[in-house]
Amino acid sequence: MQQPDMEEVMVDSTCCRAHQAPAGARKTSGPQAIGITRGALNTKIHAVCDALGNPLRFVLTPGQRHVSKPVPELLDGLQAKALLADKAYDRDKIVQAAEKRGMQVIIPCRVNRKKTSASWTDTATRRGT
């Protein structure tokens, strides 16, 4: 098994449509992380991966939960040099949580963002984008 490459960690999420009868599961097993989005029952899988793409942690949430909500929880205890994510994760709470852990935040700024991230601007300039 490969050792995790903690140079960078990446965060992303995806939706999974729940089975047509998810409500039939036993209620005594705890929360089911199923929510309604676009008229269907969905679950979101949020994951943090190392620089090689190997999953380090994941969490399940109801489908209507915003992708940025569980990120601070996923970052707890991780020691990495940088956090990579897409525009959906451009939130002050995530930036602060990552910087508190000593990570450089590399997240493109949302179009309506008033305060842009200096690290993203520097990275984009180096890449020529």
C-alpha positions as CSV (number, residue, x, y, z in Angstrom):
1,M,0.0,0.0,0.0
2,Q,1.2,3.5,-0.9
3,Q,2.0,6.0,1.8
4,P,-0.2,9.1,1.6
5,D,1.4,12.1,-0.1
6,M,0.4,15.0,2.2
7,E,2.0,17.7,0.1
8,E,-1.5,18.8,-1.0
9,V,-4.9,17.7,-0.1
10,M,-7.9,18.0,-2.4
11,V,-11.6,18.4,-1.4
12,D,-14.6,17.6,-3.5
13,S,-18.1,16.1,-3.4
14,T,-20.6,14.3,-5.5
15,C,-24.3,13.5,-5.3
16,C,-25.6,9.9,-5.3
17,R,-29.2,9.2,-6.0
18,A,-30.8,7.2,-3.2
19,H,-32.7,4.0,-3.9
20,Q,-36.3,4.5,-4.8
21,A,-37.4,3.2,-1.4
22,P,-34.8,4.6,1.0
23,A,-37.4,5.4,3.5
24,G,-37.9,1.7,4.1
25,A,-34.6,1.4,6.0
26,R,-34.8,0.8,9.7
27,K,-35.1,4.0,11.7
28,T,-33.1,2.7,14.7
29,S,-29.8,2.8,12.8
30,G,-29.4,6.5,13.2
31,P,-29.3,9.3,10.6
32,Q,-29.5,8.2,7.0
33,A,-28.0,11.3,5.3
34,I,-30.8,11.4,2.7
35,G,-32.2,14.7,1.5
36,I,-34.4,16.0,-1.3
37,T,-32.8,17.8,-4.2
38,R,-34.6,18.5,-7.5
39,G,-37.5,16.3,-6.5
40,A,-35.4,13.2,-5.8
41,L,-33.8,11.6,-2.7
42,N,-30.1,12.1,-2.7
43,T,-27.0,11.7,-0.6
44,K,-23.8,13.8,-1.0
45,I,-20.4,12.2,-0.5
46,H,-17.7,14.7,0.6
47,A,-14.1,13.5,0.4
48,V,-10.6,14.7,1.1
49,C,-7.8,13.1,-0.9
50,D,-4.0,13.2,-0.8
51,A,-1.9,14.5,-3.7
52,L,-2.0,11.1,-5.3
53,G,-5.8,11.0,-5.3
54,N,-6.1,8.4,-2.6
55,P,-9.1,9.1,-0.3
56,L,-8.1,10.0,3.3
57,R,-11.6,10.7,4.7
58,F,-15.1,11.0,3.6
59,V,-18.5,12.0,5.1
60,L,-22.1,11.5,3.9
61,T,-24.6,14.3,4.2
62,P,-28.2,14.9,2.9
63,G,-28.4,16.0,-0.7
64,Q,-29.5,19.5,0.0
65,R,-26.5,20.3,2.2
66,H,-24.0,22.8,0.7
67,V,-20.7,21.2,-0.3
68,S,-18.7,23.6,1.9
69,K,-20.3,22.7,5.2
70,P,-18.4,19.5,6.2
71,V,-14.9,20.7,5.1
72,P,-13.6,22.0,8.4
73,E,-14.6,18.6,10.0
74,L,-12.8,16.8,7.1
75,L,-9.6,18.8,7.6
76,D,-9.4,18.2,11.4
77,G,-6.0,16.6,12.2
78,L,-4.6,16.7,8.7
79,Q,-1.1,18.2,8.2
80,A,-0.6,19.3,4.5
81,K,1.1,22.1,2.8
82,A,-1.8,23.1,0.5
83,L,-5.6,22.7,0.1
84,L,-6.9,22.5,-3.4
85,A,-10.6,22.9,-4.2
86,D,-13.0,24.3,-6.8
87,K,-15.0,27.6,-6.6
88,A,-17.8,26.1,-4.5
89,Y,-15.4,25.9,-1.6
90,D,-14.4,29.6,-1.7
91,R,-15.8,30.5,1.7
92,D,-14.1,32.5,4.5
93,K,-14.8,29.6,7.0
94,I,-12.9,27.1,4.9
95,V,-10.0,29.5,4.2
96,Q,-9.6,30.3,7.9
97,A,-9.8,26.6,8.8
98,A,-7.1,25.6,6.3
99,E,-4.8,28.6,7.2
100,K,-5.2,27.7,10.9
101,R,-3.7,24.3,10.1
102,G,-0.8,25.9,8.2
103,M,-2.1,25.1,4.7
104,Q,-1.8,27.4,1.6
105,V,-5.3,27.7,0.2
106,I,-5.5,27.3,-3.6
107,I,-9.2,27.9,-4.5
108,P,-10.4,29.9,-7.5
109,C,-12.4,33.0,-6.4
110,R,-16.2,33.0,-7.0
111,V,-17.3,35.6,-9.5
112,N,-19.2,37.6,-6.9
113,R,-16.4,37.5,-4.3
114,K,-15.6,41.0,-3.0
115,K,-12.2,40.1,-1.4
116,T,-10.0,37.9,-3.6
117,S,-7.5,35.4,-2.4
118,A,-3.8,36.5,-2.9
119,S,-2.6,32.9,-3.1
120,W,-5.1,32.1,-5.9
121,T,-4.0,35.2,-7.8
122,D,-0.3,34.3,-7.5
123,T,-0.9,30.7,-8.5
124,A,-3.1,31.7,-11.5
125,T,-0.4,34.2,-12.6
126,R,2.3,31.5,-12.5
127,R,0.2,29.1,-14.5
128,G,-0.7,31.7,-17.1
129,T,-4.5,31.5,-16.5
